[in-house]
Amino acid sequence: MNTRETPAEDDAVICSAKGCRAPAVWVLAWNNPKIHTPERRKTWLACEEHREHLSQFLGVRGFLKDVVTLEEWSAAER
């Protein structure tokens, strides 16, 4: 997830795309098989506008494992 600059932003979950400040709607779960164990999942967050671009970036490299809504991801974490 992105580093937050102010306490007011702590409640906001924003897109991981460089320079984007839009609210995240999607979670892109990924791992790099050269450095992560198979079960390890790293995450990038995406707004509607950047979901496809970030998914393609990870997918071309063979890193993308799953794309789910932030709501689904949060429910599974509980």
C-alpha positions in Angstrom: 0.0 0.0 0.0 1.0 3.6 -0.5 2.8 5.6 2.2 0.4 8.1 3.7 1.6 11.7 4.3 -0.9 13.0 6.8 -3.1 11.4 9.6 -6.2 12.6 7.8 -5.3 10.3 4.9 -5.1 7.2 7.2 -8.7 6.3 6.5 -8.3 6.7 2.7 -7.1 3.7 0.7 -5.7 5.1 -2.5 -4.5 3.7 -5.8 -1.0 2.4 -6.1 -0.4 3.9 -9.6 2.3 6.5 -9.6 0.9 9.9 -8.8 -2.7 8.7 -8.5 -4.7 9.9 -5.5 -8.0 8.3 -6.4 -9.7 5.9 -4.0 -8.8 2.3 -4.5 -11.6 -0.1 -5.6 -9.5 -3.2 -6.5 -6.8 -5.3 -4.9 -4.3 -6.9 -7.2 -2.6 -9.8 -5.4 0.7 -10.9 -6.8 4.1 -12.5 -6.1 7.4 -12.7 -7.8 8.2 -16.4 -7.9 11.9 -15.7 -8.0 11.9 -14.2 -4.5 8.6 -15.1 -2.9 7.2 -18.4 -1.7 4.2 -19.6 -3.7 1.7 -18.8 -1.0 3.0 -15.3 -0.4 0.8 -12.5 -1.7 1.9 -8.9 -2.1 -0.8 -6.4 -3.0 -1.3 -3.3 -5.1 -4.4 -1.2 -4.9 -6.1 0.2 -8.0 -8.8 2.7 -8.9 -11.1 1.9 -11.8 -8.9 3.9 -14.2 -5.7 2.1 -13.4 -6.9 -1.5 -12.7 -6.3 -2.7 -16.3 -2.9 -1.0 -16.6 -1.5 -2.4 -13.3 -3.0 -5.8 -14.0 -1.2 -5.9 -17.4 2.0 -4.8 -15.9 2.0 -7.6 -13.4 0.5 -10.1 -15.8 3.1 -9.7 -18.5 5.7 -10.6 -15.9 3.7 -13.6 -14.6 3.3 -12.1 -11.2 -0.5 -11.5 -11.1 -2.3 -14.1 -9.0 -5.8 -12.5 -8.4 -7.8 -9.3 -8.8 -10.7 -8.8 -6.4 -12.7 -5.8 -5.2 -11.3 -4.1 -2.1 -14.6 -5.0 -0.4 -14.1 -8.7 -1.1 -10.4 -8.6 0.0 -11.4 -6.8 3.3 -14.1 -9.3 4.0 -11.7 -12.2 3.5 -9.2 -10.6 5.9 -11.7 -10.5 8.7 
